[in-house]
């Protein structure tokens, strides 16, 4: 890494030594942004004065810094993609980018980064663009502290807030994303990091993550998205210190994990979701230190996974703690706190002396016959669950916590809200 940075510094040194600052806007040497970019040399800075620029799609084909002064507006008039970055070493900072073109056959973006490296897209506001920021075959680079408001239209007519396709080494940090189809979308985007983003009220997923190995998402907040968050077909993913809350609906989850291997889900808060965490086909995933609070289902674990560990998690006020469609013999539950646990601790070591079975008879019945939910608070259901606890016959023997914690574990870092983007005035 040090060698690479040194080489990059040597490469850019000649550019920085002769770099100029060009002014774009009314009353300046370059009245149009397009004209200023054409006149600029590699390594120059183009400072764009306050005003509204309607110039169709603007392309940046050399390493430049584009810096807005007083929040200049780039307006696509609902006809055009707006800004295309097609060179390495480009920075875009301090703009309002609005009214992007719409198409049912093309993916039109407010900012489109096309096969570029070492880019920085920061402190911008994008509003009413089909795709707000679209990265294709690009990276490494940074997308930071942007505010994105989608079209809030039908899902079929809307694109994603931040979209990564076939990228590597991209860091997406401190953005606020709302009103898109998917808030953040990654496909074949390896070695990427999603950190401290606030993603809410998107039509489908807050984060949609596929075929993206060796990645991190940390300290994000995903709230009231249509289907929650989905992480699929990936390995070596770290999901740490996030908040998944208020994702409600028959097909909505705080976090959906499908065919994920050798990963970890640690220190997250799952609060008031239809299903806190749904796991299908997961292998060797460690779930530790998470808090599940006031969800319909805290965990729904399909039996086609293997070698997963659930340790030191806290379950409070959930309608169902664990649901499954079969045997979970290859899963481990240990040292979790369950607010339904009624055992005792005669040794005074903080661990219950009696094992706890978190799958209730009614949870199994509901998994098989969803319509039975209307009986949830009936006396008969409570009686059947009590009988099953005393004489287990239907609930799976393999789903058992032999060392239940007597007290809740410390709250996760995720209970501290993620930082919010701030308006930037250069």
HELIX and SHEET records of a PDB file:
HELIX    1   1 UNK A    2  UNK A   17  1                                  16    
HELIX    2   2 UNK A   33  UNK A   39  1                                   7    
HELIX    3   3 UNK A  155  UNK A  157  5                                   3    
HELIX    4   4 UNK A  361  UNK A  368  1                                   8    
HELIX    5   5 UNK A  370  UNK A  375  5                                   6    
HELIX    6   6 UNK A  379  UNK A  390  1                                  12    
HELIX    7   7 UNK A  413  UNK A  415  5                                   3    
SHEET    1   A14 UNK A  21  UNK A  24  0                                        
SHEET    2   A14 UNK A  45  UNK A  48  1                                        
SHEET    3   A14 UNK A  65  UNK A  68  1                                        
SHEET    4   A14 UNK A  91  UNK A  93  1                                        
SHEET    5   A14 UNK A 119  UNK A 122  1                                        
SHEET    6   A14 UNK A 141  UNK A 144  1                                        
SHEET    7   A14 UNK A 170  UNK A 173  1                                        
SHEET    8   A14 UNK A 193  UNK A 195  1                                        
SHEET    9   A14 UNK A 215  UNK A 218  1                                        
SHEET   10   A14 UNK A 237  UNK A 240  1                                        
SHEET   11   A14 UNK A 261  UNK A 266  1                                        
SHEET   12   A14 UNK A 283  UNK A 288  1                                        
SHEET   13   A14 UNK A 309  UNK A 311  1                                        
SHEET   14   A14 UNK A 332  UNK A 334  1                                        
SHEET    1   B13 UNK A  52  UNK A  53  0                                        
SHEET    2   B13 UNK A  73  UNK A  75  1                                        
SHEET    3   B13 UNK A  96  UNK A  98  1                                        
SHEET    4   B13 UNK A 125  UNK A 127  1                                        
SHEET    5   B13 UNK A 147  UNK A 149  1                                        
SHEET    6   B13 UNK A 176  UNK A 178  1                                        
SHEET    7   B13 UNK A 198  UNK A 200  1                                        
SHEET    8   B13 UNK A 221  UNK A 223  1                                        
SHEET    9   B13 UNK A 243  UNK A 245  1                                        
SHEET   10   B13 UNK A 269  UNK A 271  1                                        
SHEET   11   B13 UNK A 291  UNK A 293  1                                        
SHEET   12   B13 UNK A 314  UNK A 316  1                                        
SHEET   13   B13 UNK A 337  UNK A 338  1                                        
SHEET    1   C12 UNK A  58  UNK A  60  0                                        
SHEET    2   C12 UNK A  83  UNK A  85  1                                        
SHEET    3   C12 UNK A 109  UNK A 114  1                                        
SHEET    4   C12 UNK A 131  UNK A 136  1                                        
SHEET    5   C12 UNK A 162  UNK A 165  1                                        
SHEET    6   C12 UNK A 184  UNK A 187  1                                        
SHEET    7   C12 UNK A 205  UNK A 210  1                                        
SHEET    8   C12 UNK A 228  UNK A 232  1                                        
SHEET    9   C12 UNK A 253  UNK A 258  1                                        
SHEET   10   C12 UNK A 275  UNK A 280  1                                        
SHEET   11   C12 UNK A 297  UNK A 301  1                                        
SHEET   12   C12 UNK A 320  UNK A 324  1                                        
END                                                                             
